[in-house]
Amino acid sequence: MPEAANYRMLHTMIRVRDLDKSLAFYTGPMGMKLLRKRDVPDGKYSLAFVGYGDEPEHCVVELTYNWDQEKPYELGTGFGHLAIGVPDAYKLCEEVTKAGGKVTRPAGPVKFGTTVIAFVEDPDGYKIELIERKG
């Protein structure tokens, strides 16, 4: 498919229950920046896009906040995790913990390998794999 060379990943959307808390997590210990935010009063929702670089060069995460959502979302069994390459997974786990976040798998080598990984959870319980990449 020759036209696929012009395709690119734009964003991953996740639903969040508390937009301020989620933004604090992603722009705090995770080090992303808020790229854009939009409130849609008629639809009773807000969208916030966060990432490590400006669009369209970088894929971003869309945080969707539905104003009327009272109960936590069911994450289901189909979603696995977001994966983020980081220079120091050990240090980032410390930062997540200091910010009140949850480290579910401390930084360390993968089983039967040498790549250092860790898993953390955002305020809604979405899993994020940290993959250490030097240089």
Backbone bond lengths (Angstrom), bond angles and torsions (degrees), N, CA, C in turn:
res aa  C-N    CA-C-N  psi(-1)  N-CA   C-N-CA  omega(-1)  CA-C   N-CA-C  phi
1 M - - - 1.443 - - 1.533 108.87 -
2 P 1.302 118.59 94.26 1.461 122.07 -174.94 1.530 113.90 -59.55
3 E 1.340 118.29 -35.70 1.460 119.83 -178.02 1.528 112.57 -68.12
4 A 1.330 117.91 -16.87 1.469 121.00 179.19 1.522 111.76 -62.83
5 A 1.311 117.98 -20.75 1.462 120.78 176.72 1.528 110.87 -62.43
6 N 1.331 116.36 -21.91 1.463 121.01 178.68 1.521 112.79 -95.22
7 Y 1.311 118.40 0.66 1.455 121.58 178.38 1.523 109.17 -82.87
8 R 1.318 116.60 156.47 1.459 120.67 172.09 1.516 109.07 -157.51
9 M 1.311 116.05 154.44 1.454 122.24 177.20 1.522 107.58 -73.18
10 L 1.343 118.28 129.16 1.459 122.04 -178.57 1.521 112.18 -95.51
11 H 1.341 115.69 -56.58 1.461 118.93 -178.86 1.516 110.57 -162.04
12 T 1.326 114.45 165.33 1.457 122.95 170.30 1.520 106.27 -115.38
13 M 1.319 118.18 131.35 1.453 121.96 -178.66 1.515 109.97 -103.97
14 I 1.323 115.68 131.66 1.457 121.19 172.50 1.523 108.16 -130.07
15 R 1.329 116.00 145.09 1.462 121.46 178.61 1.518 109.04 -89.15
16 V 1.320 115.81 134.22 1.456 121.04 -178.39 1.527 109.55 -122.78
17 R 1.311 115.53 150.74 1.458 120.61 -176.62 1.524 112.60 -90.50
18 D 1.331 117.98 -31.22 1.458 122.79 -179.52 1.528 107.18 -132.34
19 L 1.329 116.30 101.58 1.460 120.53 -173.64 1.524 111.81 -62.24
20 D 1.318 118.00 -42.16 1.464 120.27 -179.36 1.529 111.17 -61.82
21 K 1.315 116.38 -43.51 1.473 120.82 179.62 1.532 110.61 -64.66
22 S 1.331 116.47 -41.65 1.464 120.48 179.17 1.524 111.20 -66.88
23 L 1.331 117.05 -42.23 1.462 119.68 178.05 1.526 110.80 -62.80
24 A 1.322 117.07 -39.99 1.467 120.32 177.90 1.522 110.80 -60.92
25 F 1.326 117.62 -38.86 1.468 121.86 179.32 1.531 110.84 -67.77
26 Y 1.322 116.83 -52.12 1.461 120.03 -174.53 1.534 112.59 -70.89
27 T 1.343 117.60 -34.42 1.468 119.57 179.68 1.529 111.40 -91.99
28 G 1.321 117.90 -10.43 1.461 122.01 177.47 1.514 110.76 -90.57
29 P 1.336 117.15 -105.15 1.465 119.07 -175.10 1.534 114.22 -61.58
30 M 1.338 118.45 -28.05 1.466 119.45 -179.77 1.529 111.91 -79.47
31 G 1.324 118.24 -14.02 1.454 121.95 172.21 1.519 116.83 74.16
32 M 1.330 117.84 14.05 1.468 119.50 177.58 1.522 109.28 -80.11
33 K 1.322 115.84 168.44 1.452 118.59 173.46 1.516 109.33 -119.06
34 L 1.323 115.07 150.21 1.460 120.75 176.19 1.519 107.40 -74.77
35 L 1.317 116.97 117.08 1.458 121.56 -176.71 1.524 111.98 -89.67
36 R 1.313 115.79 -39.25 1.465 120.59 177.74 1.514 108.84 -165.77
37 K 1.324 114.42 154.61 1.469 121.19 -179.21 1.513 107.54 -144.97
38 R 1.325 114.96 142.15 1.465 119.76 -179.30 1.511 109.70 -144.82
39 D 1.317 116.03 129.95 1.465 122.21 173.55 1.518 107.69 -97.79
40 V 1.344 116.38 138.12 1.463 122.23 179.12 1.531 107.08 -122.87
41 P 1.340 116.88 85.17 1.467 120.43 -175.81 1.532 113.98 -56.89
42 D 1.336 118.19 -40.66 1.465 119.87 -179.60 1.524 111.90 -63.18
43 G 1.317 117.04 -33.29 1.454 121.17 178.88 1.510 113.40 -92.91
44 K 1.332 116.83 -6.19 1.467 123.50 -179.46 1.530 111.91 56.30
45 Y 1.339 115.68 48.63 1.457 119.97 175.55 1.519 109.75 -149.34
46 S 1.322 114.91 163.25 1.459 122.73 176.08 1.517 108.30 -130.99
47 L 1.320 115.83 147.67 1.456 122.21 177.02 1.519 108.15 -122.96
48 A 1.322 116.08 134.75 1.461 121.43 174.41 1.517 107.07 -132.07
49 F 1.317 116.36 131.40 1.455 121.85 179.83 1.522 108.41 -109.92
50 V 1.324 116.32 125.51 1.455 122.36 -179.51 1.521 109.66 -124.76
51 G 1.330 115.58 150.89 1.457 118.88 179.07 1.516 111.02 -175.19
52 Y 1.325 114.62 -178.26 1.460 121.49 -177.65 1.520 113.27 -94.89
53 G 1.304 117.25 -10.17 1.459 120.56 178.57 1.508 109.13 -158.18
54 D 1.307 115.14 167.12 1.457 120.49 -176.28 1.523 111.77 -67.49
55 E 1.315 114.65 146.25 1.451 120.62 171.04 1.527 106.60 -72.67
56 P 1.277 123.60 151.68 1.452 126.47 3.36 1.523 114.12 -92.40
57 E 1.328 118.14 6.89 1.460 119.73 -176.49 1.523 113.18 -69.80
58 H 1.324 116.76 -27.41 1.456 120.72 -175.06 1.528 111.27 -122.53
59 C 1.315 116.06 144.99 1.458 122.15 171.81 1.536 107.34 -73.37
60 V 1.320 118.00 143.99 1.452 121.70 -176.47 1.531 110.34 -128.10
61 V 1.323 115.38 173.29 1.458 121.69 176.27 1.527 107.57 -110.66
62 E 1.320 116.11 128.30 1.463 122.30 176.33 1.522 107.76 -97.09
63 L 1.326 116.41 117.73 1.463 122.15 175.96 1.522 107.04 -95.21
64 T 1.322 116.99 115.75 1.459 121.70 -179.44 1.516 109.09 -104.75
65 Y 1.329 115.41 122.44 1.460 121.75 -179.72 1.522 108.46 -114.15
66 N 1.328 116.40 112.63 1.463 122.48 175.87 1.525 107.74 -91.03
67 W 1.318 116.27 117.60 1.452 122.14 -171.00 1.521 113.74 -58.15
68 D 1.318 118.18 -30.65 1.467 121.33 -175.46 1.520 114.43 -90.85
69 Q 1.335 118.05 -0.05 1.461 120.60 -176.63 1.526 110.33 -72.33
70 E 1.320 116.28 114.60 1.458 120.62 -178.28 1.523 112.67 -99.34
71 K 1.315 117.24 -32.30 1.463 121.50 -177.55 1.524 109.76 -100.01
72 P 1.329 117.44 153.39 1.470 119.69 174.87 1.534 110.18 -60.11
73 Y 1.311 116.31 148.20 1.459 120.64 176.93 1.517 109.73 -72.28
74 E 1.316 116.27 148.08 1.456 120.84 171.75 1.519 106.53 -85.54
75 L 1.312 116.84 120.25 1.457 120.14 -175.47 1.521 112.77 -75.49
76 G 1.311 116.73 -19.34 1.454 119.46 177.60 1.520 112.39 75.99
77 T 1.314 115.10 179.89 1.461 119.81 -178.74 1.526 112.05 -106.73
78 G 1.324 117.62 -3.11 1.456 120.39 -178.16 1.520 113.83 -85.41
79 F 1.311 117.07 -33.58 1.464 120.54 -178.92 1.510 109.13 -76.70
80 G 1.320 117.12 134.93 1.458 121.27 178.55 1.516 111.19 -99.58
81 H 1.340 116.60 -77.20 1.455 120.17 -177.91 1.522 109.96 -169.19
82 L 1.326 115.14 163.82 1.454 122.17 166.95 1.519 106.10 -89.19
83 A 1.311 118.84 150.44 1.468 121.64 177.30 1.526 108.36 -123.68
84 I 1.331 115.31 132.02 1.456 121.15 -178.40 1.525 108.96 -129.75
85 G 1.313 117.13 128.06 1.451 122.32 175.23 1.520 109.54 -80.17
86 V 1.319 116.96 128.87 1.462 122.08 -177.27 1.537 109.60 -134.01
87 P 1.345 117.75 152.39 1.467 119.05 179.83 1.526 113.50 -75.38
88 D 1.333 118.71 -26.21 1.464 121.45 -176.40 1.526 109.74 -147.04
89 A 1.327 116.80 94.49 1.468 121.61 -178.05 1.521 111.65 -65.35
90 Y 1.320 117.77 -34.35 1.468 121.65 179.83 1.534 109.84 -62.16
91 K 1.322 115.86 -48.27 1.464 120.93 -178.61 1.525 111.18 -64.57
92 L 1.329 117.13 -42.36 1.462 119.56 -179.20 1.523 111.06 -65.24
93 C 1.319 118.46 -36.77 1.469 120.92 175.72 1.531 110.09 -60.31
94 E 1.337 116.66 -40.04 1.467 120.36 176.97 1.528 110.55 -62.40
95 E 1.324 116.87 -42.29 1.463 121.34 -179.47 1.533 111.11 -65.84
96 V 1.314 116.40 -42.20 1.469 120.39 177.80 1.525 109.91 -61.22
97 T 1.322 117.36 -44.61 1.467 121.80 179.53 1.526 110.49 -63.15
98 K 1.335 117.68 -44.83 1.474 121.42 178.92 1.520 111.52 -59.66
99 A 1.327 116.98 -33.97 1.464 121.85 -178.92 1.530 111.82 -83.30
100 G 1.329 117.07 4.61 1.459 120.34 179.06 1.514 113.92 87.77
101 G 1.334 117.27 8.57 1.454 121.48 179.77 1.517 112.28 -81.01
102 K 1.312 114.66 176.15 1.458 120.76 -174.51 1.534 110.64 -114.17
103 V 1.325 115.95 123.36 1.461 122.02 173.38 1.521 105.99 -99.74
104 T 1.330 117.00 116.40 1.465 120.36 -176.57 1.526 112.91 -96.84
105 R 1.328 116.37 -18.01 1.468 121.51 175.61 1.518 105.91 -145.08
106 P 1.327 118.00 105.50 1.461 120.22 -178.08 1.525 112.36 -57.91
107 A 1.307 115.76 155.82 1.460 121.45 179.60 1.524 110.56 -60.78
108 G 1.319 114.79 138.32 1.451 121.85 178.02 1.515 109.72 172.50
109 P 1.329 116.87 169.56 1.470 120.12 -178.91 1.536 112.04 -64.30
110 V 1.323 115.00 146.40 1.461 119.59 175.13 1.528 108.33 -66.01
111 K 1.315 115.29 153.15 1.453 120.48 177.76 1.534 108.74 -60.82
112 F 1.303 117.00 131.79 1.466 124.22 179.37 1.529 112.67 66.34
113 G 1.350 117.76 24.04 1.456 119.93 179.84 1.515 111.63 -153.72
114 T 1.319 115.59 -170.15 1.463 119.95 -178.11 1.531 112.92 -120.93
115 T 1.322 118.25 -14.18 1.457 120.52 -179.77 1.521 109.94 -63.50
116 V 1.331 116.34 130.40 1.462 121.24 179.04 1.530 108.65 -86.35
117 I 1.331 115.63 127.14 1.461 121.94 177.49 1.522 109.27 -132.67
118 A 1.321 114.74 167.61 1.460 122.45 173.05 1.522 106.51 -155.17
119 F 1.316 116.14 163.32 1.459 121.30 173.53 1.513 109.06 -128.19
120 V 1.340 115.19 135.22 1.458 122.00 174.38 1.526 107.10 -127.79
121 E 1.329 115.46 165.90 1.467 120.19 176.26 1.511 109.30 -122.47
122 D 1.343 115.60 142.70 1.453 119.98 175.02 1.530 108.60 -81.27
123 P 1.342 118.85 177.91 1.467 120.16 -176.62 1.530 115.25 -58.73
124 D 1.339 117.63 -22.44 1.459 120.60 178.98 1.517 113.22 -94.83
125 G 1.327 117.47 -0.67 1.456 120.66 178.97 1.519 114.98 94.70
126 Y 1.338 117.77 3.82 1.462 119.52 176.60 1.523 108.94 -68.64
127 K 1.308 115.97 134.54 1.460 121.28 -178.36 1.533 110.36 -85.05
128 I 1.329 114.23 139.43 1.467 121.42 177.93 1.524 107.11 -128.13
129 E 1.322 115.82 121.70 1.458 120.19 176.23 1.522 108.12 -90.44
130 L 1.321 115.10 129.24 1.471 121.54 174.69 1.525 107.06 -100.14
131 I 1.306 117.08 122.50 1.462 121.80 -179.74 1.519 107.15 -115.18
132 E 1.336 115.20 117.10 1.455 119.47 -176.65 1.515 110.34 -72.41
133 R 1.323 115.93 127.67 1.464 123.02 178.95 1.508 108.44 -133.24
134 K 1.288 115.73 110.36 1.475 120.84 178.86 1.512 109.58 -82.89
135 G 1.324 114.98 132.24 1.472 120.23 176.04 1.434 115.91 75.41
